[in-house]
Amino acid sequence: MNKKILIAGAILGILGVILGAFAAHGLEKLVDADAIKTFETGVRYQLYHAFFLLIIGGTSFVDVKIKKAVFYLVIIGLVFFSGSIYGLATNELSSFDFKTIAMVTPLGGLLLILAWFTMLIGIIRNKVD
């Protein structure tokens, strides 16, 4: 499980840097400044959670069951949160109206919060000081 989590963290980090560069250099001629700022919010949260997965996957302070739950909460949360933000920020460039699925953004945020909460519970339950 650790390797899977570490690979996911690394991939999310790579994609975060690519998407951040795209926001800074590729979107400026396609969308307005507010949309770029929104897009960058999605990138920022993606990168935060890439590091979160790298920490979880590289340590032993929580058990495998907790790691697995955190992993799935983060992946699904990022798809909903950052993914919907990317879609909303670039909505005018697509034939799909991302405003119709905008309610998944707060659901994704809730899943990310639950991932952190799950890690906290795992740390508290850990018998090792």
N, CA, C and O atoms as CSV, one atom per row, in Angstrom:
chain,resi,resn,atom,element,x,y,z
A,1,MET,N,N,0.822,-1.199,0.000
A,1,MET,CA,C,0.000,0.000,0.000
A,1,MET,C,C,0.861,1.256,0.000
A,1,MET,O,O,0.525,2.248,-0.647
A,2,ASN,N,N,1.995,1.206,0.744
A,2,ASN,CA,C,2.849,2.395,0.808
A,2,ASN,C,C,3.346,2.822,-0.571
A,2,ASN,O,O,3.358,4.008,-0.899
A,3,LYS,N,N,3.757,1.832,-1.379
A,3,LYS,CA,C,4.263,2.160,-2.713
A,3,LYS,C,C,3.171,2.796,-3.569
A,3,LYS,O,O,3.431,3.751,-4.302
A,4,LYS,N,N,1.968,2.274,-3.478
A,4,LYS,CA,C,0.828,2.816,-4.233
A,4,LYS,C,C,0.557,4.265,-3.811
A,4,LYS,O,O,0.315,5.127,-4.656
A,5,ILE,N,N,0.598,4.520,-2.526
A,5,ILE,CA,C,0.366,5.872,-2.013
A,5,ILE,C,C,1.476,6.810,-2.464
A,5,ILE,O,O,1.209,7.935,-2.887
A,6,LEU,N,N,2.724,6.350,-2.375
A,6,LEU,CA,C,3.859,7.177,-2.797
A,6,LEU,C,C,3.806,7.472,-4.296
A,6,LEU,O,O,4.086,8.595,-4.716
A,7,ILE,N,N,3.451,6.484,-5.097
A,7,ILE,CA,C,3.331,6.696,-6.545
A,7,ILE,C,C,2.228,7.715,-6.837
A,7,ILE,O,O,2.408,8.615,-7.657
A,8,ALA,N,N,1.095,7.566,-6.164
A,8,ALA,CA,C,-0.006,8.516,-6.366
A,8,ALA,C,C,0.417,9.928,-5.966
A,8,ALA,O,O,0.112,10.890,-6.670
A,9,GLY,N,N,1.117,10.055,-4.838
A,9,GLY,CA,C,1.602,11.365,-4.403
A,9,GLY,C,C,2.549,11.981,-5.417
A,9,GLY,O,O,2.465,13.173,-5.712
A,10,ALA,N,N,3.454,11.164,-5.951
A,10,ALA,CA,C,4.407,11.670,-6.945
A,10,ALA,C,C,3.692,12.092,-8.231
A,10,ALA,O,O,4.001,13.140,-8.799
A,11,ILE,N,N,2.740,11.280,-8.686
A,11,ILE,CA,C,1.995,11.622,-9.904
A,11,ILE,C,C,1.187,12.899,-9.699
A,11,ILE,O,O,1.171,13.773,-10.566
A,12,LEU,N,N,0.520,13.005,-8.557
A,12,LEU,CA,C,-0.242,14.226,-8.274
A,12,LEU,C,C,0.669,15.444,-8.217
A,12,LEU,O,O,0.289,16.527,-8.662
A,13,GLY,N,N,1.871,15.272,-7.670
A,13,GLY,CA,C,2.835,16.372,-7.634
A,13,GLY,C,C,3.285,16.782,-9.033
A,13,GLY,O,O,3.338,17.970,-9.353
A,14,ILE,N,N,3.605,15.805,-9.851
A,14,ILE,CA,C,4.016,16.083,-11.234
A,14,ILE,C,C,2.904,16.823,-11.977
A,14,ILE,O,O,3.140,17.846,-12.619
A,15,LEU,N,N,1.693,16.286,-11.876
A,15,LEU,CA,C,0.563,16.927,-12.562
A,15,LEU,C,C,0.282,18.313,-11.997
A,15,LEU,O,O,-0.110,19.215,-12.738
A,16,GLY,N,N,0.477,18.492,-10.698
A,16,GLY,CA,C,0.272,19.798,-10.084
A,16,GLY,C,C,1.223,20.841,-10.636
A,16,GLY,O,O,0.819,21.970,-10.917
A,17,VAL,N,N,2.488,20.467,-10.793
A,17,VAL,CA,C,3.470,21.394,-11.359
A,17,VAL,C,C,3.129,21.708,-12.819
A,17,VAL,O,O,3.210,22.859,-13.246
A,18,ILE,N,N,2.752,20.687,-13.571
A,18,ILE,CA,C,2.379,20.894,-14.974
A,18,ILE,C,C,1.160,21.809,-15.077
A,18,ILE,O,O,1.145,22.744,-15.877
A,19,LEU,N,N,0.135,21.536,-14.262
A,19,LEU,CA,C,-1.079,22.359,-14.299
A,19,LEU,C,C,-0.812,23.776,-13.801
A,19,LEU,O,O,-1.406,24.733,-14.298
A,20,GLY,N,N,0.082,23.913,-12.817
A,20,GLY,CA,C,0.449,25.248,-12.349
A,20,GLY,C,C,1.154,26.047,-13.435
A,20,GLY,O,O,0.890,27.237,-13.611
A,21,ALA,N,N,2.052,25.389,-14.161
A,21,ALA,CA,C,2.727,26.059,-15.269
A,21,ALA,C,C,1.736,26.413,-16.376
A,21,ALA,O,O,1.826,27.480,-16.983
A,22,PHE,N,N,0.796,25.514,-16.629
A,22,PHE,CA,C,-0.242,25.784,-17.618
A,22,PHE,C,C,-1.078,26.996,-17.212
A,22,PHE,O,O,-1.406,27.841,-18.046
A,23,ALA,N,N,-1.418,27.073,-15.929
A,23,ALA,CA,C,-2.199,28.220,-15.442
A,23,ALA,C,C,-1.418,29.516,-15.607
A,23,ALA,O,O,-1.985,30.544,-15.979
A,24,ALA,N,N,-0.125,29.469,-15.332
A,24,ALA,CA,C,0.701,30.677,-15.388
A,24,ALA,C,C,1.033,31.101,-16.820
A,24,ALA,O,O,1.163,32.293,-17.098
A,25,HIS,N,N,1.168,30.140,-17.720
A,25,HIS,CA,C,1.665,30.478,-19.055
A,25,HIS,C,C,0.723,30.142,-20.210
A,25,HIS,O,O,0.848,30.715,-21.292
A,26,GLY,N,N,-0.216,29.222,-19.995
A,26,GLY,CA,C,-1.076,28.813,-21.102
A,26,GLY,C,C,-2.481,29.380,-21.047
A,26,GLY,O,O,-3.113,29.592,-22.082
A,27,LEU,N,N,-2.965,29.625,-19.852
A,27,LEU,CA,C,-4.353,30.081,-19.719
A,27,LEU,C,C,-4.519,31.585,-19.856
A,27,LEU,O,O,-5.626,32.069,-20.091
A,28,GLU,N,N,-3.431,32.324,-19.713
A,28,GLU,CA,C,-3.538,33.789,-19.650
A,28,GLU,C,C,-4.218,34.414,-20.871
A,28,GLU,O,O,-4.843,35.468,-20.758
A,29,LYS,N,N,-4.103,33.777,-22.028
A,29,LYS,CA,C,-4.728,34.315,-23.238
A,29,LYS,C,C,-6.112,33.714,-23.497
A,29,LYS,O,O,-6.818,34.127,-24.417
A,30,LEU,N,N,-6.487,32.731,-22.668
A,30,LEU,CA,C,-7.735,32.012,-22.920
A,30,LEU,C,C,-8.858,32.373,-21.950
A,30,LEU,O,O,-10.032,32.343,-22.322
A,31,VAL,N,N,-8.505,32.713,-20.707
A,31,VAL,CA,C,-9.528,33.032,-19.691
A,31,VAL,C,C,-9.098,34.279,-18.923
A,31,VAL,O,O,-7.958,34.728,-19.039
A,32,ASP,N,N,-10.017,34.829,-18.145
A,32,ASP,CA,C,-9.696,36.051,-17.401
A,32,ASP,C,C,-8.882,35.744,-16.135
A,32,ASP,O,O,-8.688,34.585,-15.770
A,33,ALA,N,N,-8.416,36.806,-15.482
A,33,ALA,CA,C,-7.547,36.677,-14.312
A,33,ALA,C,C,-8.238,35.951,-13.157
A,33,ALA,O,O,-7.597,35.186,-12.436
A,34,ASP,N,N,-9.529,36.182,-12.977
A,34,ASP,CA,C,-10.259,35.491,-11.908
A,34,ASP,C,C,-10.285,33.985,-12.145
A,34,ASP,O,O,-10.141,33.208,-11.201
A,35,ALA,N,N,-10.464,33.570,-13.385
A,35,ALA,CA,C,-10.479,32.142,-13.712
A,35,ALA,C,C,-9.105,31.519,-13.458
A,35,ALA,O,O,-9.015,30.387,-12.984
A,36,ILE,N,N,-8.037,32.254,-13.772
A,36,ILE,CA,C,-6.687,31.747,-13.514
A,36,ILE,C,C,-6.475,31.581,-12.018
A,36,ILE,O,O,-5.917,30.579,-11.573
A,37,LYS,N,N,-6.920,32.562,-11.243
A,37,LYS,CA,C,-6.784,32.484,-9.788
A,37,LYS,C,C,-7.562,31.282,-9.239
A,37,LYS,O,O,-7.081,30.586,-8.344
A,38,THR,N,N,-8.744,31.045,-9.768
A,38,THR,CA,C,-9.540,29.888,-9.368
A,38,THR,C,C,-8.823,28.595,-9.714
A,38,THR,O,O,-8.754,27.680,-8.893
A,39,PHE,N,N,-8.292,28.515,-10.923
A,39,PHE,CA,C,-7.555,27.335,-11.378
A,39,PHE,C,C,-6.368,27.074,-10.451
A,39,PHE,O,O,-6.102,25.932,-10.076
A,40,GLU,N,N,-5.660,28.142,-10.088
A,40,GLU,CA,C,-4.497,28.014,-9.204
A,40,GLU,C,C,-4.883,27.500,-7.818
A,40,GLU,O,O,-4.080,26.838,-7.161
A,41,THR,N,N,-6.098,27.795,-7.370
A,41,THR,CA,C,-6.578,27.238,-6.100
A,41,THR,C,C,-6.657,25.717,-6.195
A,41,THR,O,O,-6.243,25.013,-5.274
A,42,GLY,N,N,-7.182,25.214,-7.297
A,42,GLY,CA,C,-7.229,23.772,-7.513
A,42,GLY,C,C,-5.840,23.161,-7.519
A,42,GLY,O,O,-5.626,22.095,-6.941
A,43,VAL,N,N,-4.896,23.828,-8.170
A,43,VAL,CA,C,-3.513,23.349,-8.223
A,43,VAL,C,C,-2.911,23.325,-6.824
A,43,VAL,O,O,-2.272,22.347,-6.436
A,44,ARG,N,N,-3.114,24.392,-6.074
A,44,ARG,CA,C,-2.545,24.495,-4.722
A,44,ARG,C,C,-3.027,23.334,-3.835
A,44,ARG,O,O,-2.228,22.691,-3.156
A,45,TYR,N,N,-4.333,23.079,-3.850
A,45,TYR,CA,C,-4.860,21.980,-3.037
A,45,TYR,C,C,-4.379,20.623,-3.537
A,45,TYR,O,O,-4.166,19.709,-2.741
A,46,GLN,N,N,-4.210,20.488,-4.828
A,46,GLN,CA,C,-3.670,19.238,-5.361
A,46,GLN,C,C,-2.251,19.018,-4.863
A,46,GLN,O,O,-1.899,17.907,-4.464
A,47,LEU,N,N,-1.437,20.058,-4.882
A,47,LEU,CA,C,-0.058,19.916,-4.417
A,47,LEU,C,C,0.010,19.661,-2.909
A,47,LEU,O,O,0.821,18.855,-2.454
A,48,TYR,N,N,-0.833,20.339,-2.139
A,48,TYR,CA,C,-0.866,20.069,-0.688
A,48,TYR,C,C,-1.134,18.590,-0.428
A,48,TYR,O,O,-0.494,17.969,0.421
A,49,HIS,N,N,-2.079,18.042,-1.165
A,49,HIS,CA,C,-2.460,16.659,-0.918
A,49,HIS,C,C,-1.498,15.658,-1.568
A,49,HIS,O,O,-1.452,14.499,-1.157
A,50,ALA,N,N,-0.747,16.079,-2.553
A,50,ALA,CA,C,0.339,15.228,-3.059
A,50,ALA,C,C,1.378,15.043,-1.957
A,50,ALA,O,O,1.836,13.928,-1.711
A,51,PHE,N,N,1.748,16.138,-1.295
A,51,PHE,CA,C,2.693,16.043,-0.174
A,51,PHE,C,C,2.107,15.224,0.975
A,51,PHE,O,O,2.819,14.449,1.615
A,52,PHE,N,N,0.830,15.393,1.232
A,52,PHE,CA,C,0.146,14.632,2.272
A,52,PHE,C,C,0.280,13.135,2.003
A,52,PHE,O,O,0.599,12.367,2.912
A,53,LEU,N,N,0.039,12.719,0.770
A,53,LEU,CA,C,0.179,11.300,0.430
A,53,LEU,C,C,1.624,10.833,0.549
A,53,LEU,O,O,1.876,9.710,0.986
A,54,LEU,N,N,2.570,11.676,0.167
A,54,LEU,CA,C,3.976,11.295,0.307
A,54,LEU,C,C,4.346,11.101,1.781
A,54,LEU,O,O,5.112,10.198,2.116
A,55,ILE,N,N,3.813,11.934,2.644
A,55,ILE,CA,C,4.080,11.785,4.077
A,55,ILE,C,C,3.444,10.501,4.603
A,55,ILE,O,O,4.095,9.715,5.291
A,56,ILE,N,N,2.168,10.295,4.274
A,56,ILE,CA,C,1.459,9.093,4.745
A,56,ILE,C,C,2.132,7.822,4.229
A,56,ILE,O,O,2.327,6.871,4.985
A,57,GLY,N,N,2.484,7.806,2.956
A,57,GLY,CA,C,3.093,6.616,2.366
A,57,GLY,C,C,4.507,6.359,2.845
A,57,GLY,O,O,4.983,5.226,2.784
A,58,GLY,N,N,5.185,7.389,3.318
A,58,GLY,CA,C,6.585,7.244,3.726
A,58,GLY,C,C,6.799,7.078,5.216
A,58,GLY,O,O,7.938,7.071,5.682
A,59,THR,N,N,5.724,6.945,5.968
A,59,THR,CA,C,5.860,6.822,7.413
A,59,THR,C,C,5.098,5.606,7.927
A,59,THR,O,O,4.324,4.978,7.204
A,60,SER,N,N,5.338,5.300,9.183
A,60,SER,CA,C,4.669,4.139,9.779
A,60,SER,C,C,3.858,4.528,11.016
A,60,SER,O,O,3.549,3.669,11.842
A,61,PHE,N,N,3.514,5.793,11.154
A,61,PHE,CA,C,2.808,6.206,12.364
A,61,PHE,C,C,1.305,5.957,12.324
A,61,PHE,O,O,0.617,6.191,13.318
A,62,VAL,N,N,0.789,5.494,11.205
A,62,VAL,CA,C,-0.603,5.039,11.134
A,62,VAL,C,C,-0.632,3.671,10.457
A,62,VAL,O,O,0.235,3.356,9.641
A,63,ASP,N,N,-1.630,2.862,10.801
A,63,ASP,CA,C,-1.669,1.513,10.240
A,63,ASP,C,C,-2.194,1.507,8.800
A,63,ASP,O,O,-2.680,2.518,8.292
A,64,VAL,N,N,-2.084,0.363,8.172
A,64,VAL,CA,C,-2.418,0.218,6.752
A,64,VAL,C,C,-3.895,0.533,6.486
A,64,VAL,O,O,-4.223,1.128,5.460
A,65,LYS,N,N,-4.766,0.146,7.383
A,65,LYS,CA,C,-6.195,0.406,7.213
A,65,LYS,C,C,-6.467,1.912,7.138
A,65,LYS,O,O,-7.247,2.365,6.301
A,66,ILE,N,N,-5.828,2.671,8.005
A,66,ILE,CA,C,-5.977,4.132,8.005
A,66,ILE,C,C,-5.377,4.709,6.726
A,66,ILE,O,O,-5.980,5.576,6.093
A,67,LYS,N,N,-4.197,4.234,6.343
A,67,LYS,CA,C,-3.545,4.719,5.125
A,67,LYS,C,C,-4.434,4.499,3.904
A,67,LYS,O,O,-4.550,5.368,3.039
A,68,LYS,N,N,-5.052,3.337,3.849
A,68,LYS,CA,C,-5.923,3.019,2.716
A,68,LYS,C,C,-7.114,3.974,2.677
A,68,LYS,O,O,-7.471,4.479,1.612
A,69,ALA,N,N,-7.724,4.220,3.824
A,69,ALA,CA,C,-8.860,5.141,3.877
A,69,ALA,C,C,-8.441,6.549,3.468
A,69,ALA,O,O,-9.142,7.209,2.701
A,70,VAL,N,N,-7.300,7.010,3.978
A,70,VAL,CA,C,-6.794,8.347,3.630
A,70,VAL,C,C,-6.532,8.421,2.132
A,70,VAL,O,O,-6.900,9.399,1.482
A,71,PHE,N,N,-5.904,7.403,1.590
A,71,PHE,CA,C,-5.595,7.368,0.165
A,71,PHE,C,C,-6.855,7.569,-0.676
A,71,PHE,O,O,-6.882,8.433,-1.554
A,72,TYR,N,N,-7.896,6.778,-0.415
A,72,TYR,CA,C,-9.113,6.880,-1.215
A,72,TYR,C,C,-9.841,8.201,-0.987
A,72,TYR,O,O,-10.382,8.777,-1.931
A,73,LEU,N,N,-9.862,8.681,0.239
A,73,LEU,CA,C,-10.491,9.975,0.507
A,73,LEU,C,C,-9.786,11.097,-0.254
A,73,LEU,O,O,-10.440,11.976,-0.816
A,74,VAL,N,N,-8.457,11.067,-0.271
A,74,VAL,CA,C,-7.696,12.103,-0.968
A,74,VAL,C,C,-7.910,12.016,-2.481
A,74,VAL,O,O,-8.166,13.031,-3.128
A,75,ILE,N,N,-7.810,10.831,-3.037
A,75,ILE,CA,C,-7.958,10.692,-4.495
A,75,ILE,C,C,-9.351,11.135,-4.944
A,75,ILE,O,O,-9.476,11.942,-5.865
A,76,ILE,N,N,-10.385,10.619,-4.307
A,76,ILE,CA,C,-11.745,10.995,-4.694
A,76,ILE,C,C,-11.990,12.471,-4.391
A,76,ILE,O,O,-12.605,13.181,-5.186
A,77,GLY,N,N,-11.503,12.928,-3.235
A,77,GLY,CA,C,-11.661,14.330,-2.871
A,77,GLY,C,C,-11.015,15.269,-3.875
A,77,GLY,O,O,-11.593,16.297,-4.227
A,78,LEU,N,N,-9.821,14.922,-4.338
A,78,LEU,CA,C,-9.147,15.772,-5.321
A,78,LEU,C,C,-9.839,15.756,-6.679
A,78,LEU,O,O,-9.919,16.786,-7.348
A,79,VAL,N,N,-10.333,14.603,-7.081
A,79,VAL,CA,C,-11.065,14.550,-8.351
A,79,VAL,C,C,-12.275,15.476,-8.281
A,79,VAL,O,O,-12.543,16.239,-9.209
A,80,PHE,N,N,-13.001,15.397,-7.164
A,80,PHE,CA,C,-14.185,16.244,-7.008
A,80,PHE,C,C,-13.812,17.704,-6.804
A,80,PHE,O,O,-14.372,18.583,-7.459
A,81,PHE,N,N,-12.870,17.973,-5.900
A,81,PHE,CA,C,-12.553,19.355,-5.546
A,81,PHE,C,C,-11.727,20.036,-6.641
A,81,PHE,O,O,-12.209,20.948,-7.313
A,82,SER,N,N,-10.497,19.593,-6.814
A,82,SER,CA,C,-9.636,20.245,-7.806
A,82,SER,C,C,-10.152,20.022,-9.223
A,82,SER,O,O,-10.120,20.937,-10.046
A,83,GLY,N,N,-10.624,18.815,-9.511
A,83,GLY,CA,C,-11.137,18.538,-10.853
A,83,GLY,C,C,-12.279,19.450,-11.241
A,83,GLY,O,O,-12.317,19.973,-12.354
A,84,SER,N,N,-13.217,19.641,-10.315
A,84,SER,CA,C,-14.343,20.522,-10.637
A,84,SER,C,C,-13.898,21.977,-10.736
A,84,SER,O,O,-14.434,22.739,-11.541
A,85,ILE,N,N,-12.923,22.362,-9.923
A,85,ILE,CA,C,-12.393,23.726,-10.014
A,85,ILE,C,C,-11.707,23.946,-11.360
A,85,ILE,O,O,-11.876,24.997,-11.978
A,86,TYR,N,N,-10.939,22.967,-11.814
A,86,TYR,CA,C,-10.307,23.091,-13.135
A,86,TYR,C,C,-11.377,23.265,-14.212
A,86,TYR,O,O,-11.248,24.105,-15.103
A,87,GLY,N,N,-12.427,22.461,-14.115
A,87,GLY,CA,C,-13.504,22.559,-15.091
A,87,GLY,C,C,-14.228,23.894,-15.031
A,87,GLY,O,O,-14.506,24.504,-16.063
A,88,LEU,N,N,-14.533,24.346,-13.819
A,88,LEU,CA,C,-15.235,25.626,-13.664
A,88,LEU,C,C,-14.386,26.799,-14.158
A,88,LEU,O,O,-14.904,27.724,-14.783
A,89,ALA,N,N,-13.090,26.758,-13.878
A,89,ALA,CA,C,-12.211,27.866,-14.284
A,89,ALA,C,C,-12.055,27.941,-15.793
A,89,ALA,O,O,-11.852,29.021,-16.349
A,90,THR,N,N,-12.147,26.808,-16.450
A,90,THR,CA,C,-11.987,26.769,-17.911
A,90,THR,C,C,-13.320,26.483,-18.608
A,90,THR,O,O,-13.341,26.026,-19.751
A,91,ASN,N,N,-14.412,26.749,-17.928
A,91,ASN,CA,C,-15.749,26.420,-18.431
A,91,ASN,C,C,-16.018,27.000,-19.813
A,91,ASN,O,O,-16.626,26.343,-20.657
A,92,GLU,N,N,-15.570,28.216,-20.043
A,92,GLU,CA,C,-15.847,28.865,-21.335
A,92,GLU,C,C,-15.084,28.225,-22.497
A,92,GLU,O,O,-15.378,28.507,-23.658
A,93,LEU,N,N,-14.118,27.374,-22.197
A,93,LEU,CA,C,-13.336,26.713,-23.248
A,93,LEU,C,C,-13.917,25.362,-23.645
A,93,LEU,O,O,-13.424,24.721,-24.573
A,94,SER,N,N,-14.951,24.933,-22.953
A,94,SER,CA,C,-15.482,23.591,-23.147
A,94,SER,C,C,-16.928,23.643,-23.612
A,94,SER,O,O,-17.641,24.617,-23.368
A,95,SER,N,N,-17.342,22.594,-24.276
A,95,SER,CA,C,-18.747,22.496,-24.664
A,95,SER,C,C,-19.594,21.957,-23.509
A,95,SER,O,O,-20.819,22.073,-23.534
A,96,PHE,N,N,-18.944,21.366,-22.492
A,96,PHE,CA,C,-19.650,20.884,-21.303
A,96,PHE,C,C,-19.770,22.031,-20.313
A,96,PHE,O,O,-18.806,22.763,-20.089
A,97,ASP,N,N,-20.932,22.190,-19.727
A,97,ASP,CA,C,-21.146,23.245,-18.738
A,97,ASP,C,C,-20.828,22.700,-17.349
A,97,ASP,O,O,-21.650,22.014,-16.742
A,98,PHE,N,N,-19.645,23.005,-16.855
A,98,PHE,CA,C,-19.204,22.502,-15.557
A,98,PHE,C,C,-19.997,23.090,-14.398
A,98,PHE,O,O,-19.919,22.585,-13.278
A,99,LYS,N,N,-20.755,24.143,-14.650
A,99,LYS,CA,C,-21.592,24.714,-13.588
A,99,LYS,C,C,-22.673,23.727,-13.162
A,99,LYS,O,O,-23.199,23.823,-12.053
A,100,THR,N,N,-23.003,22.785,-14.032
A,100,THR,CA,C,-24.029,21.798,-13.690
A,100,THR,C,C,-23.543,20.813,-12.634
A,100,THR,O,O,-24.360,20.189,-11.957
A,101,ILE,N,N,-22.231,20.661,-12.479
A,101,ILE,CA,C,-21.685,19.737,-11.478
A,101,ILE,C,C,-20.926,20.475,-10.382
A,101,ILE,O,O,-20.134,19.868,-9.661
A,102,ALA,N,N,-21.157,21.755,-10.254
A,102,ALA,CA,C,-20.412,22.569,-9.284
A,102,ALA,C,C,-20.603,22.112,-7.843
A,102,ALA,O,O,-19.760,22.401,-6.994
A,103,MET,N,N,-21.679,21.413,-7.550
A,103,MET,CA,C,-21.918,20.964,-6.180
A,103,MET,C,C,-20.965,19.858,-5.734
A,103,MET,O,O,-20.916,19.533,-4.548
A,104,VAL,N,N,-20.206,19.276,-6.663
A,104,VAL,CA,C,-19.224,18.272,-6.231
A,104,VAL,C,C,-17.995,18.929,-5.607
A,104,VAL,O,O,-17.225,18.260,-4.918
A,105,THR,N,N,-17.801,20.221,-5.836
A,105,THR,CA,C,-16.646,20.918,-5.259
A,105,THR,C,C,-16.671,20.871,-3.738
A,105,THR,O,O,-15.679,20.450,-3.142
A,106,PRO,N,N,-17.754,21.281,-3.075
A,106,PRO,CA,C,-17.752,21.188,-1.614
A,106,PRO,C,C,-17.725,19.744,-1.105
A,106,PRO,O,O,-17.182,19.475,-0.033
A,107,LEU,N,N,-18.307,18.818,-1.866
A,107,LEU,CA,C,-18.228,17.413,-1.470
A,107,LEU,C,C,-16.771,16.942,-1.485
A,107,LEU,O,O,-16.329,16.227,-0.585
A,108,GLY,N,N,-16.033,17.355,-2.519
A,108,GLY,CA,C,-14.604,17.033,-2.586
A,108,GLY,C,C,-13.850,17.638,-1.424
A,108,GLY,O,O,-12.984,16.989,-0.838
A,109,GLY,N,N,-14.170,18.876,-1.083
A,109,GLY,CA,C,-13.539,19.515,0.069
A,109,GLY,C,C,-13.821,18.763,1.353
A,109,GLY,O,O,-12.935,18.605,2.192
A,110,LEU,N,N,-15.053,18.297,1.511
A,110,LEU,CA,C,-15.414,17.520,2.689
A,110,LEU,C,C,-14.618,16.214,2.752
A,110,LEU,O,O,-14.166,15.815,3.825
A,111,LEU,N,N,-14.448,15.562,1.627
A,111,LEU,CA,C,-13.657,14.325,1.591
A,111,LEU,C,C,-12.202,14.589,1.962
A,111,LEU,O,O,-11.578,13.771,2.638
A,112,LEU,N,N,-11.657,15.722,1.529
A,112,LEU,CA,C,-10.280,16.071,1.898
A,112,LEU,C,C,-10.179,16.333,3.398
A,112,LEU,O,O,-9.212,15.919,4.037
A,113,ILE,N,N,-11.159,17.010,3.953
A,113,ILE,CA,C,-11.181,17.233,5.407
A,113,ILE,C,C,-11.253,15.894,6.139
A,113,ILE,O,O,-10.554,15.684,7.130
A,114,LEU,N,N,-12.098,14.996,5.648
A,114,LEU,CA,C,-12.219,13.674,6.263
A,114,LEU,C,C,-10.911,12.889,6.183
A,114,LEU,O,O,-10.597,12.117,7.090
A,115,ALA,N,N,-10.152,13.077,5.117
A,115,ALA,CA,C,-8.847,12.411,5.003
A,115,ALA,C,C,-7.919,12.865,6.127
A,115,ALA,O,O,-7.262,12.041,6.763
A,116,TRP,N,N,-7.865,14.164,6.368
A,116,TRP,CA,C,-7.025,14.689,7.448
A,116,TRP,C,C,-7.538,14.216,8.808
A,116,TRP,O,O,-6.750,13.859,9.683
A,117,PHE,N,N,-8.845,14.216,8.978
A,117,PHE,CA,C,-9.447,13.759,10.235
A,117,PHE,C,C,-9.146,12.280,10.461
A,117,PHE,O,O,-8.844,11.869,11.582
A,118,THR,N,N,-9.227,11.489,9.406
A,118,THR,CA,C,-8.922,10.060,9.491
A,118,THR,C,C,-7.477,9.848,9.905
A,118,THR,O,O,-7.186,8.976,10.724
A,119,MET,N,N,-6.566,10.638,9.345
A,119,MET,CA,C,-5.170,10.540,9.751
A,119,MET,C,C,-5.022,10.886,11.230
A,119,MET,O,O,-4.298,10.201,11.952
A,120,LEU,N,N,-5.694,11.936,11.686
A,120,LEU,CA,C,-5.637,12.332,13.090
A,120,LEU,C,C,-6.102,11.196,13.993
A,120,LEU,O,O,-5.462,10.897,15.000
A,121,ILE,N,N,-7.200,10.572,13.637
A,121,ILE,CA,C,-7.705,9.436,14.422
A,121,ILE,C,C,-6.668,8.314,14.444
A,121,ILE,O,O,-6.438,7.698,15.484
A,122,GLY,N,N,-6.053,8.055,13.310
A,122,GLY,CA,C,-5.021,7.013,13.244
A,122,GLY,C,C,-3.828,7.338,14.121
A,122,GLY,O,O,-3.267,6.443,14.753
A,123,ILE,N,N,-3.432,8.596,14.174
A,123,ILE,CA,C,-2.301,8.992,15.026
A,123,ILE,C,C,-2.687,8.849,16.487
A,123,ILE,O,O,-1.900,8.340,17.285
A,124,ILE,N,N,-3.883,9.289,16.852
A,124,ILE,CA,C,-4.341,9.200,18.243
A,124,ILE,C,C,-4.424,7.739,18.702
A,124,ILE,O,O,-4.053,7.417,19.831
A,125,ARG,N,N,-4.904,6.874,17.837
A,125,ARG,CA,C,-5.052,5.445,18.170
A,125,ARG,C,C,-3.727,4.693,18.184
A,125,ARG,O,O,-3.649,3.597,18.739
A,126,ASN,N,N,-2.693,5.258,17.589
A,126,ASN,CA,C,-1.396,4.593,17.551
A,126,ASN,C,C,-0.861,4.468,18.965
A,126,ASN,O,O,-0.802,5.455,19.698
A,127,LYS,N,N,-0.472,3.269,19.351
A,127,LYS,CA,C,-0.004,2.986,20.713
A,127,LYS,C,C,1.438,3.416,20.955
A,127,LYS,O,O,1.875,3.485,22.104
A,128,VAL,N,N,2.169,3.700,19.908
A,128,VAL,CA,C,3.586,4.063,20.025
A,128,VAL,C,C,3.695,5.570,20.236
A,128,VAL,O,O,3.051,6.346,19.531
A,129,ASP,N,N,4.506,5.981,21.200
A,129,ASP,CA,C,4.719,7.417,21.454
A,129,ASP,C,C,5.907,7.949,20.719
A,129,ASP,O,O,6.219,9.135,20.826
